[in-house]
Amino acid sequence: MTIAVMLFTTLFAIDNTEFFETVEQNIEDGMSWNYVGKSDPDGQPALTVRNEATGKESIYFKMLRD
């Protein structure tokens, strides 16, 4: 079980490297996560929520400058 969790975590991190690098750079630039309500993605890397019925993606949190 432990090996499966470690494998999943490693694969998730490798698959989302661009996202994590962008978030790290944004934090260094003085940005932080803010709740923006349900909205459409704007092209910035984000964790999206997909509505399975419609196929439409939405975001709830966005990195904004403090």
Sequence and secondary structure as in RCSB ss.txt:
>XXXX:A:sequence
MTIAVMLFTTLFAIDNTEFFETVEQNIEDGMSWNYVGKSDPDGQPALTVRNEATGKESIYFKMLRD
>XXXX:A:secstr
 HHHHHHHHHHHHHHTHHHHHHHHHHHHTTEEEEEEEEE   SS    EE TTT  EEEEEEEEE 
